[in-house]
């Protein structure tokens, strides 16, 4: 009976994995198909791959420029959120001060707000100060959404670090900055990596504010991808190739920091 239970459990996990990975497989495989194969009914499973769709994507300066814009916005918004969020998380984790609980609630409650509620006010503010269609407005907006994630995850990570290390460093004459830089940051890398992944994915995939706050100069990859969905004949091959190119940087970034992800996501689960 236990053997049957393990087999059933494995079959369930395999089914969940297949359902999860199939859309990604379909997108990538479709990016190597011709328009004829893409529109064939029933679907064509065995086909001769072609790179024509990717050649068309990279020949389109609009797509290339959008990918560059997405990289600029995602990298800087994630980097600034981590730089600003980790000291705040350290203070919340290790110090008691007036208004600490209110500040903590403010960080967390920012995630309760629906982004679409703030779209119009942010658009009007950006229009009045002349920041529409710039990288800066997207970076500033994304930071406001990423920063609570960084503070939330890193605060829990820093709380799990033994205070004995900090006290020993103080006895050795280490300054507060040295303690943060040499003890908490290295030991908090798993939490920082997880928050950076979440922040990068959010910045890279975000569509609403990129659609509202940009025109042509700073269009991001998701906005350009949606621009293909017009007209009577949809270039499905180009759409799938663009989608694959958009997913690739996030996948590479996640793989680079994947060794920290499991520890960061399971922190606090065991003592």
C-alpha positions, -999 to 999 in steps of 0.1 A, spaced: 0 0 0 28 25 8 43 17 -26 10 24 -43 8 57 -25 42 67 -36 34 58 -72 2 78 -70 20 107 -55 47 106 -82 20 104 -110 3 134 -95 35 154 -95 42 143 -130 8 155 -141 12 189 -124 46 193 -140 33 184 -175 4 208 -172 27 235 -160 54 231 -186 32 224 -216 24 261 -224 61 269 -223 68 240 -246 41 250 -270 54 286 -272 90 275 -278 81 248 -304 57 271 -322 84 297 -325 103 273 -348 72 265 -370 61 281 -402 28 298 -404 13 269 -423 24 244 -395 11 268 -368 -24 270 -384 -26 233 -393 -55 213 -378 -49 189 -362 -17 203 -347 16 193 -363 39 177 -337 67 166 -360 80 195 -383 111 209 -398 124 237 -375 130 271 -390 147 302 -376 128 326 -399 107 338 -370 137 347 -349 154 364 -379 123 385 -383 121 394 -346 158 405 -344 155 424 -377 127 444 -362 143 474 -345 111 480 -325 114 446 -308 151 449 -301 147 484 -287 118 472 -265 139 443 -251 167 468 -243 142 491 -226 129 462 -205 164 453 -195 172 488 -184 140 492 -164 141 457 -148 178 458 -139 177 493 -124 144 490 -106 155 457 -90 189 469 -81 176 501 -65 149 482 -46 175 458 -32 199 487 -23 172 506 -5 153 476 9 181 457 26 191 484 50 154 490 58 149 453 64 180 452 87 166 481 108 132 464 111 148 431 120 173 442 146 161 476 161 131 486 182 120 522 176 89 543 177 65 536 149 82 504 139 49 484 137 33 512 117 62 513 93 61 475 89 24 476 82 29 504 56 54 482 37 32 452 38 -1 471 30 15 485 -2 10 450 -17 -28 452 -9 -33 480 -33 -46 470 -68 -22 485 -94 -50 496 -117 -63 519 -89 -31 540 -91 -27 540 -128 -46 572 -135 -31 593 -106 4 582 -115 -3 590 -152 -15 626 -143 15 631 -120 40 619 -147 23 641 -173 26 672 -151 62 667 -143 72 657 -178 82 621 -172 59 604 -196 76 580 -220 109 578 -199 128 550 -182 127 570 -150 90 570 -144 88 532 -149 117 526 -126 102 548 -99 68 531 -102 83 496 -102 104 504 -71 72 512 -51 59 477 -58 92 458 -55 105 475 -23 78 460 0 87 425 -14 124 431 -6 117 444 29 93 416 37 116 387 26 149 402 38 134 412 72 125 375 78 159 364 65 178 388 88 157 378 119 169 342 114 205 352 118 218 346 154 224 377 174 255 361 188 273 369 156 265 406 159 275 407 195 308 390 188 315 415 160 308 444 184 333 430 209 359 430 181 352 467 175 331 464 143 310 494 134 273 491 126 280 494 89 306 466 91 281 443 109 255 449 82 280 446 53 302 417 65 277 396 85 241 403 75 244 408 38 265 376 32 243 355 54 211 371 39 220 363 3 193 337 -1 165 361 9 181 389 -12 183 366 -42 146 355 -39 134 391 -36 156 401 -65 141 373 -86 105 384 -78 114 420 -84 130 413 -117 102 391 -129 76 418 -119 95 446 -137 102 425 -168 66 412 -172 46 443 -161 22 455 -187 -3 479 -172 20 508 -163 43 502 -193 12 506 -215 -1 537 -197 31 556 -191 50 550 -224 44 559 -260 71 549 -285 105 558 -272 104 536 -241 80 508 -250 89 476 -231 88 441 -245 54 431 -232 39 463 -248 54 455 -281 43 419 -279 7 430 -275 10 453 -306 12 422 -328 -24 413 -318 -40 435 -344 -52 432 -380 -68 402 -397 -38 380 -400 -18 374 -368 19 365 -372 18 337 -347 54 326 -354 67 361 -347 45 364 -316 58 330 -302 94 339 -310 90 373 -293 74 356 -263 104 331 -261 129 360 -262 110 378 -235 110 347 -212 147 339 -218 163 367 -197 141 359 -167 150 322 -170 187 329 -172 185 352 -142 166 326 -122 191 299 -131 221 321 -120 207 326 -85 188 293 -83 212 278 -57 199 305 -33 162 301 -41 154 269 -22 171 281 10 155 316 6 120 303 0 121 277 29 137 300 55 119 298 88 104 264 79 128 245 101 147 254 133 
